Amino acid sequence: MDPHNLFENDHQVPVSLDQLMNINAPSMYLVRIDGDSMEGAGIFNDDLIVVDRSIEARSGHIVVAAINGEPMCKRLVKTQHDVILASENKRYPSRYLQPGDDFMIWGVVTYSVRSHGLD
């Protein structure tokens, strides 16, 4: 198959990333990732993530949160006894919430977008 023909199909429906990712909704915002602790989940340094404040975070969701004012992007894990913000890179430990920690979830990650260095 000729790759040039992929874009010549008259039946293709235009795709809007704004609509696909619902970026214009009031509950949505974008965050640039600084670090590699979520590589195992496919989120890499300098990626852009789409975050939705309107979704109630559940165990297993990737969230943007803060512990004692330190912002982070991690996988939320809730067990019978613990709330854990888990890294998806073996080089980084998971963060267990401790009594007295100031913890806030700022939203659930719904999409990530990667730049391929064409600055």
Stockholm file with secondary structure:
# STOCKHOLM 1.0

chainA/1-119         MDPHNLFENDHQVPVSLDQLMNINAPSMYLVRIDGDSMEGAGIFNDDLIVVDRSIEARSGHIVVAAINGEPMCKRLVKTQHDVILASENKRYPSRYLQPGDDFMIWGVVTYSVRSHGLD
#=GR chainA/1-119 SS CCGGGGGCCTTCCCCCHHHHHTTTSTTEEEEECCSSTTGGGTCCTTCEEEEETTSCCCTTCEEEEEETTEEEEEEEEECSSCEEEECSSTTSCCEECCTTCCEEEEEEEEEEECCCSCC
#=GC SS_cons         CCGGGGGCCTTCCCCCHHHHHTTTSTTEEEEECCSSTTGGGTCCTTCEEEEETTSCCCTTCEEEEEETTEEEEEEEEECSSCEEEECSSTTSCCEECCTTCCEEEEEEEEEEECCCSCC
//
